[in-house]
Amino acid sequence: MNKASIFILGLVTSFCLGFATKAITFKQNSKTTSMKKVTGIGGIFFKCKDAGKVREWYKTHLGFDTNSYGASFEWHQNEDSTKKGSTQWSPFAETTKYFEPSTKDFMINYRVENLEALVEQLKAEGVTIVDKIEDSEYGKFVHIMDIEGNKIELWQPAE
């Protein structure tokens, strides 16, 4: 083999190795960045002086179908219209401790697909995780804090 052939073979090999490395790195990075984090708003929670009166006002004047938790709005998912979802609206007593350690008068609940994987990713990113994942009949829940001290509830609905 002459020097030119060896040079061209080396150049082609180098190009192929570089391309393969880039493809592998891209696949690994896209796995972590393509993970769905939030899929929708699961609920709006807020403090008020008298949660019972607020629920009754919304029922009377805006037609909310309220219960002791507030109201739940059902809808169907875009990707699969056979799957139902819901968004919860809940007034809480002004003195509730449920929003702590946040001092804000509201909390938003976000729906997620894979709570365990998301919590691990958030821990790695330095996000404050307030409590441990709780498993209930409604699904899995955990609370985190955002950069401005808002407590956020993450919810993976029960199937």
N, C-alpha and C positions, 0 to 999 in steps of 0.2 A: 504494500500500500504506500502510496506517495503521501507527502506532507499535506497536500491540498485535500485529499480524500479523508485523512485523519482529522483535519481541521473541520471539514464539513460534517463528518460523523459526530464529532464532539459538539459542534454547534447545534445540530439537530437533537442530540441526546440531551443537552442542556436545556433546550427549548421545551422538549417533551417533559422533562423532570419538573421544570418550572411551572408548566401548565398543569401537570398532575398535582403538584403541591398547592397551587392556587385553587384548583377545583376541590380538593379535600378540605382546605381551610375554609372556603366559601360554604361548603356543606355543613361543617361544624358550626360556623358562625350563624348560618341561617336557621339551624335547629334552635339555638337559644333565642334569637331575635324573632323568630316566627311564632313562638309560643303565644297563643292567645292569652292575654292577661284579663281584661275586663270585657264581658260580652254584653253588658247593659246595666241599667240602673235597677237594682232590686228593691229599693225603698227610700223614702224620705222620712226622716224622723226629726221632730223638733219639740222644743220645750214650750210650755204655755202655762198660764196661771191655773186653768181648770180644764184638764183634758176631756172630761165628760161633757162639759158645756161646749167645748170646741167641736167634739165629734157630733154632738146634737145639732149645732149650728150648720155644719157642713152637710149633714143629713137633710135638714129642713130646707136650707136655701140652695144647695148645689146638688142635692140628690145622691150624695154618697151613701152607699150601702154599708153602714158602719157596724162594728162590733166592739168588744172591749179592747181590741188591739188597734183599731182604726178602720181602714178600708183596704181592700185588696182589689187591684184592677187586673183582670185576666186578659191575655192576648195570645196570639199564635206566633211562633217563630218564623222568620222569613225563610230560613234555609229548609225547614221542614214544617209545613203548615199543620201537620198532625200533632206536633209537640206544642203543648200549652206552656205559657210562662205567666208570671204575675209580677206586679210592682206593688209594694206595700206602702201605704201612707199612714203614719202613726204619730199622733200627738202624745207627748209625755208630760208628766207633772214637772212643773218648774224646778222642783227640788230633786229630780232624779239624779242618781249617781251613775246611771248607765253610760253617759257620755264621757265620764272621767277617764283619763286625766285631762281631757280637753275642757276648756272653760267656755266653749262655744255653745250656742243655743240650738244647734242642729247637728245631725250626723247623716251622712249618705251611705247607703248600703249598695255595693256594686256586686253584680252577678259575675261569677268566674266559672271556668270549666274544670280546672285542675288545681284545687286549692293547695294541696301539699307541694306540688312542684312550684307554684307561684310563691309560696311562703319561703321555700328554700332559695329561690332566686332573689327575693326581696331581702332576705338575711344577707346574702352575698353582696348585695348592693348597698348595705348599711342602713336599710329602712328599719325604723323602730317597730317591732312586733310587740303589741301590748299584752297578749295572752296566748294561751295554747289553743290549738284547733279544737273546737267543740263539735261533737257529732250529735245531732238531734233528729227527730222525725221529719223536720223541715229541710234537713241537709247539714252541711258543715259550715261553721262560722269561725272567723278569727278577726281580731281588730288590729289595725295599724295606725300610725300617726303620720300625717303628711308634713311637709316642710314648714307649714304655718301653725302647727299644733291642732289641726282638725283630726278628730278621731274618725276613722273610716272602718266600716264593717264590710268584710269580704264574705261572700256567700256562694257556696256551691250547692245549688238546689238538689234535693233528693230526686233520684230518677223516678 
